[in-house]
Amino acid sequence: MICDYFVIRGRELQVDDLYLRGGVYEYWHGFNWLALVALAAGAGTALVGLVVPSLRVLYDYSWFVGFAVSFVAYYGLMKWQTEPKVPAMEQAAQP
């Protein structure tokens, strides 16, 4: 959410679209699967420290590791996505 709000969307929030079906924040059947992949990447990276003793530091600092990995993964996945949704009001205003 931090990456999406501050980096991807540049601190611009479409408040009305938070409550609309088909709005800019709905994604696919109400789930942003790219965000779930980023979450799994961050959690998985941190949990590797439980399995591999030499990487225990990843688990010891799991909040920071998970945040950093998820942040970078989410940014990369959202930039890789083809075309972001544009609200109807902005589409009408564009020439």
N, C-alpha and C positions, 0 to 999 in steps of 0.2 A: 504494500500500500504506500509506503514511503517513496519507493522508486517511482511508482506510477504517478503519484501526486506531484512530487517535487521535480523529477527529471523528465519523465515521459510527457506529461501534460502541462508542465511549466506552471504549476500552482493555479490552474484554471479548472474550476469544478462546475459541471453542468448540474445544478441542484435539481431541476425539474426531471432530468433524465434518470436520477437515482430511483424514481418511483414509476417510471414508464416501462411498459413492455415494448421491446424493440428499440429501447433507448441506447445511448452510446455505451452504457455499462452492462448490458445484458449478456453479451458474448453468445456462447452456444448452450442453449437450454438452461440458462441461468448460471453456468459455470465457466470460469476462465481457465481452461485446461492448461494454458501456458503458465499461469500462476501456480497451479497445482504441481506442474513439472518442476518449476523453480523451487517450490517449497520442498518437494521430495529430494531435489539435488542438495539443498542446504542441510536438511535433516540427515540424509544419507552420508554426506561428507563428515558431519559431526559424529555420527554413530560409528564410523569406521574406527574411531579411537577405542571403542570397546573390544573390537575384534583383533586389531593389530596393536600390540603393546608399544611398539616404537612410535606410534602415532597417537598416543594417549593424550597429548596436548590438544588435539582436535576436539576430543570429548571434554577435556577440562575447561576449555573456553568455547563450549558449544554455542552459547548465545551469539558470540561475536563471529565465530566461524560460520554458523548457519545463516546469520544475517548477511555477511559479506558474500557468501556463495549464492544465496538466494537473490540478493540484490543484482549481482552481475548476471546471473542466469536469466532473471526476469527482464532485465534491460536488453540483453542480447536476443531473447525470444520475441519480445514485443517489437523490437526494431526489425527483426527478421520477418515478422508478420507482414502480409502483403499490403493491405490498405486499412488504416484505422478508420473506425466509424466516425462520421461527421454528423452532428445533430442537424435536424431538418431546418432549424432556424438559420444556421450557418450556411447550409446549402443554398437556401433562398437568397441570402445576401451576397453570395459569390457571383461575379459577372459571368 
